[in-house]
Amino acid sequence: MTATLEKPPVTEAPVKEPRDWRGPALFALVAVIGLVVMPLVLEPFRLGLLAKYLTYAIVALGIGLAWGQGGMLTLGQGVFFGLGGYAMGMHLKLNDAGDGLPDFMVWSGVETLPALWEPFRNPVFAIAMVVVVPGAIAWLLGTLVFRQRVRGAYFAILTQALAAAMVILLVGQQGLTGGTNGLTNFFEFFGQDVAADSTQRGLYFTVAIVLGVLFLGAWQLQRSRFGRLLLAVRDGEDRVRFLGYNPATVKTITFTLSAVMAGIAGALFVPIVGIISPALLGVVPSLELVVAVAIGGRFALAGAVLGAVLMGYAKTYFSEELPDAWLYLQGALFILVIGLAPKGIIGIISSLRRRKEAAA
Amino acid sequence: MTALLEVRDVSVVFDGFRALDGVNFTVDHGELRFLIGPNGAGKTTLIDIITGLTKPTTGTVSFDGAVVNGKREHQRVRLGIGRTFQTSVVFEELTVLENLDLAASFRKPLASLLARRKGITEKVAQALETTGLGELAQKKAGVLSHGQRQWLEIGMLIAQGPRLLLLDEPVAGMSSEERVRTGDLLTEIARDHTVIVIEHDMDFLRRYASTVTVLHEGKLLIEGSVDEVRADPRVQEVYLGRAREEAAHDVVG
């Protein structure tokens, strides 16, 4: 206390900022495991599963950014995942159909291709829409609600309602969207047989690299001044206004980034899993990913990714072995984490490490 | 030359309660102005009106000759109006340095905020020096004591580089040692800034030869030098809502 009362001499640099190499080293290790070890040891089916979890991890990364860093509990990331997925699915369906109509349209009695579909023949347009549509919708929503200072539970409920509305919209427009079945039965993916092992292998590498790049981007963002500002908005939005920043802008940008990530994940999910349907993007899958992020540790970006991959594996394992128990286990895990370890697995690991360091 | 701040005929009504009632309040460039009055007099409400947290029911607020009524909080900060709060709200998850750096960076274009902070800018270094928080720069603000938090708040305000600083009870809850330190800090800041300080501790005011504005029940009671205000019977009557003798003793003694 008394020490701070005296001014330190100006010349004495008050700050040393040591560089921590542990994070980059860990990232490199995980990258080697993901890009070298996994493709060597996993059979194609298992590699495909991991690719699917990695698409979820991309969504989770976005949730980690919006919720963990920015305090925006978004319960409707499935909406953006779905928008990306449908944009990709529409292109693949049109590509497979050639000059004809996609199969489900024929079954629904649609005779001419809806105008909405036409531009998705162009692969560049379709890929652009994967990013643009989720981003634009999130930007619009953010601009409208954050300016009005809608936050906390109200924002969460709003995003969840959006997910529910999206499902209703998709199911209701059978001829346009494939209804409950969604878009499936894809044959070709950019000139290759989508089911071939080599294609799926390529897709695995693609999703792993995309996740890695987005992670690095999000990490950089977190460490930037913008990232510090985002934390400040999370912890004291009203105070931030008196620092001269508009919290609505900060939140809108972050929410848009998280939506774009979900859109990219949805687009990658489609050729990997071979389907996009309302059941994959409604309220439940959106919530499951939030639970996964909470379990992994929402305050660290790595926790979000870890949570999504672990919960993906756990879901597959328990659904195969004990199909009835999974939902209960998932719920129990969520309650345990929120109650006992609010910082999730990453929080437990870092407190163990701190204890070890303190003991040493 | 127009006054830096001009509050004209401002009234605020909350659910039928008049928190401010036709207040006129002018502060010139370079002034150090104290705002005093018993609890519920409307001091904080007046600050809230100036900074945009509360909208006046009637009346106007002009800053540097332009009416700012329609401006939001962050826009007023950009014009050069900065404030602290009675209960300090620093960002506990950020370090002292990061708190100050954020306060200093708001004029940068948003895109440039995507870069990482490299080192310490001059403004931040100056704020660290003025507040004496240099040794705590790398500590998270969450571990600071009450007094240190208030200094950090003031430091953030300095780093912001505002033209008008509004401090809401900066010494409330401080130990006497901390009060002295804060007093020095205030003197230093007032040297080259326009400052408005809410304070109801008369002892604290005595060392400054500056104008005091007394608010009572939402109205401006009197404005004058510390001595004039102390000698005014109305102030003695209402100040702190105590009995006349006790108040007189407190104020004069």
Boltz contact constraints between the chains, C-beta under 6 A:
constraints:
  - contact:
      token1: [A, 4]
      token2: [B, 132]
      max_distance: 6.0
  - contact:
      token1: [A, 5]
      token2: [B, 181]
      max_distance: 6.0
  - contact:
      token1: [A, 7]
      token2: [B, 132]
      max_distance: 6.0
  - contact:
      token1: [A, 8]
      token2: [B, 134]
      max_distance: 6.0
  - contact:
      token1: [A, 8]
      token2: [B, 135]
      max_distance: 6.0
  - contact:
      token1: [A, 10]
      token2: [B, 129]
      max_distance: 6.0
  - contact:
      token1: [A, 14]
      token2: [B, 134]
      max_distance: 6.0
  - contact:
      token1: [A, 14]
      token2: [B, 137]
      max_distance: 6.0
  - contact:
      token1: [A, 15]
      token2: [B, 137]
      max_distance: 6.0
  - contact:
      token1: [A, 223]
      token2: [B, 116]
      max_distance: 6.0
  - contact:
      token1: [A, 224]
      token2: [B, 114]
      max_distance: 6.0
  - contact:
      token1: [A, 224]
      token2: [B, 115]
      max_distance: 6.0
  - contact:
      token1: [A, 224]
      token2: [B, 116]
      max_distance: 6.0
  - contact:
      token1: [A, 225]
      token2: [B, 105]
      max_distance: 6.0
  - contact:
      token1: [A, 225]
      token2: [B, 113]
      max_distance: 6.0
  - contact:
      token1: [A, 225]
      token2: [B, 117]
      max_distance: 6.0
  - contact:
      token1: [A, 226]
      token2: [B, 113]
      max_distance: 6.0
  - contact:
      token1: [A, 226]
      token2: [B, 114]
      max_distance: 6.0
  - contact:
      token1: [A, 228]
      token2: [B, 94]
      max_distance: 6.0
  - contact:
      token1: [A, 228]
      token2: [B, 98]
      max_distance: 6.0
  - contact:
      token1: [A, 228]
      token2: [B, 102]
      max_distance: 6.0
  - contact:
      token1: [A, 229]
      token2: [B, 102]
      max_distance: 6.0
  - contact:
      token1: [A, 231]
      token2: [B, 93]
      max_distance: 6.0
  - contact:
      token1: [A, 232]
      token2: [B, 91]
      max_distance: 6.0
  - contact:
      token1: [A, 235]
      token2: [B, 91]
      max_distance: 6.0
  - contact:
      token1: [A, 235]
      token2: [B, 93]
      max_distance: 6.0
  - contact:
      token1: [A, 236]
      token2: [B, 89]
      max_distance: 6.0
  - contact:
      token1: [A, 239]
      token2: [B, 89]
      max_distance: 6.0
  - contact:
      token1: [A, 241]
      token2: [B, 73]
      max_distance: 6.0
  - contact:
      token1: [A, 241]
      token2: [B, 74]
      max_distance: 6.0
  - contact:
      token1: [A, 242]
      token2: [B, 73]
      max_distance: 6.0
  - contact:
      token1: [A, 242]
      token2: [B, 83]
      max_distance: 6.0
  - contact:
      token1: [A, 243]
      token2: [B, 102]
      max_distance: 6.0
  - contact:
      token1: [A, 243]
      token2: [B, 103]
      max_distance: 6.0
  - contact:
      token1: [A, 243]
      token2: [B, 106]
      max_distance: 6.0
  - contact:
      token1: [A, 244]
      token2: [B, 74]
      max_distance: 6.0
  - contact:
      token1: [A, 244]
      token2: [B, 77]
      max_distance: 6.0
  - contact:
      token1: [A, 244]
      token2: [B, 78]
      max_distance: 6.0
  - contact:
      token1: [A, 244]
      token2: [B, 106]
      max_distance: 6.0
  - contact:
      token1: [A, 245]
      token2: [B, 74]
      max_distance: 6.0
  - contact:
      token1: [A, 245]
      token2: [B, 106]
      max_distance: 6.0
  - contact:
      token1: [A, 246]
      token2: [B, 74]
      max_distance: 6.0
